[in-house]
Amino acid sequence: MRIGELSRRTGVRTHQLRYYEAQGLLHPERAPSGYRAYGEDAVVAVHRIRRLLAAGLSTEDIAYLLPCATGTGPDLAPCDELLDFLRTRLDGIDQSIDTLQRSREALHGYLDRTERLLGAA
């Protein structure tokens, strides 16, 4: 199938599909005319990519994980170093959440103090 059909079947814009290809996430054949030719497996691959992106992974992370992915879920087979990789990414997200929570608390403090000063004036 051509890129337009893959786009229609997955709901992903053609420029995003080209980007996935540039990142090494999709591997279309090239027809003699130069057009990209995708197999049926590309539909499943795009669904995997989209779900992994939704989990907060980068395309670089996804390129690392895709060989371990099965199904559209995707399920991740226990490939070498996969658990360490996922734990490291999760630790990074947890640290970001902690930082955001501290920032939120500080901003609430500034807002509360400023509102009190306005009320006292």
Short mmCIF file of the C-alpha atoms (twelve columns), coordinates in Angstrom:
data_MODEL
# 
_entry.id   MODEL 
# 
loop_
_atom_site.group_PDB 
_atom_site.id 
_atom_site.type_symbol 
_atom_site.label_atom_id 
_atom_site.label_alt_id 
_atom_site.label_comp_id 
_atom_site.label_asym_id 
_atom_site.label_seq_id 
_atom_site.Cartn_x 
_atom_site.Cartn_y 
_atom_site.Cartn_z 
_atom_site.pdbx_PDB_model_num 
ATOM 1   C CA . MET A 1   0.000  0.000  0.000  1 
ATOM 2   C CA . ARG A 2   1.116  3.576  -0.542 1 
ATOM 3   C CA . ILE A 3   1.713  6.108  2.185  1 
ATOM 4   C CA . GLY A 4   -1.687 7.758  1.700  1 
ATOM 5   C CA . GLU A 5   -3.492 4.496  2.345  1 
ATOM 6   C CA . LEU A 6   -1.351 3.784  5.406  1 
ATOM 7   C CA . SER A 7   -2.220 7.254  6.628  1 
ATOM 8   C CA . ARG A 8   -5.941 6.648  6.158  1 
ATOM 9   C CA . ARG A 9   -5.812 3.254  7.847  1 
ATOM 10  C CA . THR A 10  -3.872 4.465  10.874 1 
ATOM 11  C CA . GLY A 11  -5.062 8.066  11.212 1 
ATOM 12  C CA . VAL A 12  -1.451 9.256  11.147 1 
ATOM 13  C CA . ARG A 13  -0.499 12.053 8.780  1 
ATOM 14  C CA . THR A 14  1.854  11.279 5.918  1 
ATOM 15  C CA . HIS A 15  4.529  13.674 7.166  1 
ATOM 16  C CA . GLN A 16  4.564  11.805 10.490 1 
ATOM 17  C CA . LEU A 17  4.931  8.491  8.652  1 
ATOM 18  C CA . ARG A 18  7.875  9.916  6.713  1 
ATOM 19  C CA . TYR A 19  9.367  11.067 10.008 1 
ATOM 20  C CA . TYR A 20  8.977  7.572  11.473 1 
ATOM 21  C CA . GLU A 21  10.785 6.229  8.431  1 
ATOM 22  C CA . ALA A 22  13.586 8.785  8.845  1 
ATOM 23  C CA . GLN A 23  13.909 7.699  12.483 1 
ATOM 24  C CA . GLY A 24  14.259 4.058  11.425 1 
ATOM 25  C CA . LEU A 25  10.863 3.024  12.835 1 
ATOM 26  C CA . LEU A 26  9.238  2.106  9.503  1 
ATOM 27  C CA . HIS A 27  10.919 0.340  6.622  1 
ATOM 28  C CA . PRO A 28  8.898  0.624  3.419  1 
ATOM 29  C CA . GLU A 29  9.986  -0.920 0.154  1 
ATOM 30  C CA . ARG A 30  10.419 1.384  -2.814 1 
ATOM 31  C CA . ALA A 31  8.412  0.730  -5.945 1 
ATOM 32  C CA . PRO A 32  10.164 1.179  -9.293 1 
ATOM 33  C CA . SER A 33  8.376  4.542  -9.520 1 
ATOM 34  C CA . GLY A 34  10.051 5.609  -6.270 1 
ATOM 35  C CA . TYR A 35  6.840  5.509  -4.250 1 
ATOM 36  C CA . ARG A 36  6.945  3.974  -0.802 1 
ATOM 37  C CA . ALA A 37  5.262  0.586  -0.624 1 
ATOM 38  C CA . TYR A 38  4.135  -0.575 2.808  1 
ATOM 39  C CA . GLY A 39  3.108  -4.078 3.765  1 
ATOM 40  C CA . GLU A 40  0.218  -4.974 6.069  1 
ATOM 41  C CA . ASP A 41  2.659  -5.168 8.960  1 
ATOM 42  C CA . ALA A 42  3.162  -1.392 8.712  1 
ATOM 43  C CA . VAL A 43  -0.352 -0.806 10.086 1 
ATOM 44  C CA . VAL A 44  0.517  -2.752 13.237 1 
ATOM 45  C CA . ALA A 45  3.917  -1.046 13.462 1 
ATOM 46  C CA . VAL A 46  2.335  2.417  13.313 1 
ATOM 47  C CA . HIS A 47  -0.120 1.479  16.064 1 
ATOM 48  C CA . ARG A 48  2.797  0.259  18.189 1 
ATOM 49  C CA . ILE A 49  4.734  3.457  17.566 1 
ATOM 50  C CA . ARG A 50  1.758  5.655  18.483 1 
ATOM 51  C CA . ARG A 51  1.119  3.775  21.725 1 
ATOM 52  C CA . LEU A 52  4.760  3.936  22.738 1 
ATOM 53  C CA . LEU A 53  4.844  7.668  21.950 1 
ATOM 54  C CA . ALA A 54  1.737  8.089  24.115 1 
ATOM 55  C CA . ALA A 55  3.692  6.427  26.950 1 
ATOM 56  C CA . GLY A 56  6.152  9.318  26.756 1 
ATOM 57  C CA . LEU A 57  8.928  7.494  24.946 1 
ATOM 58  C CA . SER A 58  11.042 9.226  22.329 1 
ATOM 59  C CA . THR A 59  11.459 7.881  18.817 1 
ATOM 60  C CA . GLU A 60  14.999 6.928  19.808 1 
ATOM 61  C CA . ASP A 61  13.604 4.916  22.734 1 
ATOM 62  C CA . ILE A 62  11.033 3.324  20.447 1 
ATOM 63  C CA . ALA A 63  13.693 2.303  17.920 1 
ATOM 64  C CA . TYR A 64  15.398 0.476  20.769 1 
ATOM 65  C CA . LEU A 65  12.152 -1.178 21.957 1 
ATOM 66  C CA . LEU A 66  10.518 -2.128 18.645 1 
ATOM 67  C CA . PRO A 67  12.469 -5.355 18.191 1 
ATOM 68  C CA . CYS A 68  10.947 -6.477 21.506 1 
ATOM 69  C CA . ALA A 69  7.379  -5.429 20.614 1 
ATOM 70  C CA . THR A 70  4.631  -7.835 19.610 1 
ATOM 71  C CA . GLY A 71  0.970  -7.171 18.869 1 
ATOM 72  C CA . THR A 72  -0.660 -3.787 18.751 1 
ATOM 73  C CA . GLY A 73  -0.627 -3.360 22.538 1 
ATOM 74  C CA . PRO A 74  2.277  -3.540 22.210 1 
ATOM 75  C CA . ASP A 75  3.454  -6.296 24.453 1 
ATOM 76  C CA . LEU A 76  7.174  -6.222 25.122 1 
ATOM 77  C CA . ALA A 77  9.044  -9.501 25.068 1 
ATOM 78  C CA . PRO A 78  11.834 -9.790 27.643 1 
ATOM 79  C CA . CYS A 79  14.691 -8.702 25.393 1 
ATOM 80  C CA . ASP A 80  18.191 -7.984 26.699 1 
ATOM 81  C CA . GLU A 81  18.334 -5.030 29.088 1 
ATOM 82  C CA . LEU A 82  14.649 -4.195 28.489 1 
ATOM 83  C CA . LEU A 83  13.686 -4.066 32.161 1 
ATOM 84  C CA . ASP A 84  16.623 -1.808 33.032 1 
ATOM 85  C CA . PHE A 85  15.747 0.450  30.111 1 
ATOM 86  C CA . LEU A 86  12.091 0.760  31.163 1 
ATOM 87  C CA . ARG A 87  13.007 1.307  34.814 1 
ATOM 88  C CA . THR A 88  15.427 4.076  33.832 1 
ATOM 89  C CA . ARG A 89  12.751 5.825  31.752 1 
ATOM 90  C CA . LEU A 90  10.220 5.468  34.569 1 
ATOM 91  C CA . ASP A 91  12.709 6.888  37.102 1 
ATOM 92  C CA . GLY A 92  13.174 9.902  34.824 1 
ATOM 93  C CA . ILE A 93  9.422  10.468 34.656 1 
ATOM 94  C CA . ASP A 94  9.132  10.139 38.446 1 
ATOM 95  C CA . GLN A 95  11.894 12.744 38.887 1 
ATOM 96  C CA . SER A 96  10.100 15.099 36.487 1 
ATOM 97  C CA . ILE A 97  6.853  14.669 38.420 1 
ATOM 98  C CA . ASP A 98  8.642  15.430 41.701 1 
ATOM 99  C CA . THR A 99  10.181 18.575 40.203 1 
ATOM 100 C CA . LEU A 100 6.808  19.725 38.859 1 
ATOM 101 C CA . GLN A 101 5.140  19.125 42.225 1 
ATOM 102 C CA . ARG A 102 7.776  21.219 44.007 1 
ATOM 103 C CA . SER A 103 7.338  23.981 41.417 1 
ATOM 104 C CA . ARG A 104 3.567  23.829 41.848 1 
ATOM 105 C CA . GLU A 105 3.855  24.136 45.627 1 
ATOM 106 C CA . ALA A 106 6.243  27.086 45.340 1 
ATOM 107 C CA . LEU A 107 3.951  28.888 42.906 1 
ATOM 108 C CA . HIS A 108 0.949  28.278 45.177 1 
ATOM 109 C CA . GLY A 109 2.975  29.828 48.021 1 
ATOM 110 C CA . TYR A 110 3.798  32.920 45.949 1 
ATOM 111 C CA . LEU A 111 0.180  33.239 44.859 1 
ATOM 112 C CA . ASP A 112 -1.156 32.872 48.408 1 
ATOM 113 C CA . ARG A 113 1.281  35.456 49.826 1 
ATOM 114 C CA . THR A 114 0.580  37.910 47.018 1 
ATOM 115 C CA . GLU A 115 -3.190 37.555 47.465 1 
ATOM 116 C CA . ARG A 116 -2.822 38.126 51.228 1 
ATOM 117 C CA . LEU A 117 -0.811 41.293 50.577 1 
ATOM 118 C CA . LEU A 118 -3.482 42.532 48.193 1 
ATOM 119 C CA . GLY A 119 -6.176 41.824 50.800 1 
ATOM 120 C CA . ALA A 120 -4.214 43.674 53.480 1 
ATOM 121 C CA . ALA A 121 -3.850 46.781 51.342 1 
# 
